[in-house]
């Protein structure tokens, strides 16, 4: 379809959203670590597949991570990486 992809879509997560995502990621990371999982590998599996089974239910980590969209998580991760 001609013209279908001619404009760039803009995505902007508000400041409150960034803090919420960061807080959730820290809590999920800690829960995974406490249960003996490799938190980075588990989070990567979740981000690639969208399958919440990669995240432990310990300390409600699975429930928390399902409260935010994966694109929001990616925005926070990429922004933090690029901004140092």
C-alpha positions in Angstrom: 0.0 0.0 0.0 1.7 3.2 -1.2 2.2 5.8 1.5 1.4 3.5 4.4 4.7 4.0 6.1 5.6 7.5 5.1 5.2 9.2 8.5 7.1 8.4 11.7 5.1 7.6 14.7 6.1 9.4 17.9 6.0 7.6 21.2 6.5 9.6 24.5 6.3 8.2 28.0 5.6 10.8 30.7 7.9 11.4 33.6 5.5 9.5 36.0 5.5 6.6 33.6 9.3 6.4 33.5 9.5 6.3 37.3 6.8 3.7 37.5 8.6 1.4 35.0 11.9 1.9 36.7 10.5 1.0 40.1 8.8 -2.1 38.7 12.0 -3.2 36.9 14.0 -2.8 40.1 11.4 -4.9 42.1 11.2 -7.6 39.4 15.0 -7.8 39.1 15.3 -8.2 42.9 12.6 -10.9 43.1 14.2 -12.9 40.2 17.6 -12.6 41.9 16.2 -13.7 45.3 14.7 -16.8 43.7 18.0 -17.7 42.1 17.2 -16.8 38.5 19.4 -14.8 36.2 17.4 -11.6 36.1 18.8 -10.3 32.8 18.1 -13.5 31.0 14.6 -13.8 32.4 13.8 -10.2 31.5 15.1 -10.6 28.0 13.0 -13.7 27.5 10.0 -11.8 28.7 10.7 -8.8 26.5 11.2 -10.9 23.4 8.3 -13.3 23.9 5.8 -11.4 26.0 5.3 -14.5 28.0 4.9 -13.6 31.7 6.0 -17.1 32.7 9.6 -15.8 32.4 8.9 -13.7 35.5 8.5 -15.3 38.9 5.3 -14.7 40.8 7.4 -14.3 44.0 6.7 -10.9 45.6 4.1 -10.3 42.9 6.8 -9.6 40.3 4.7 -11.1 37.5 1.7 -9.0 38.4 3.8 -5.9 38.5 5.5 -6.4 35.2 2.2 -7.1 33.5 1.0 -3.6 34.6 3.2 -1.9 32.0 3.5 -2.4 28.3 6.7 -3.8 26.9 7.2 -0.8 24.7 7.2 1.4 27.8 9.9 -0.8 29.4 12.0 -0.7 26.2 11.7 3.1 26.1 13.0 3.4 29.7 15.8 0.9 29.1 17.0 2.5 25.9 16.7 6.1 27.2 18.7 5.1 30.4 21.4 3.4 28.3 21.8 6.2 25.8 21.7 9.0 28.5 24.3 7.1 30.6 
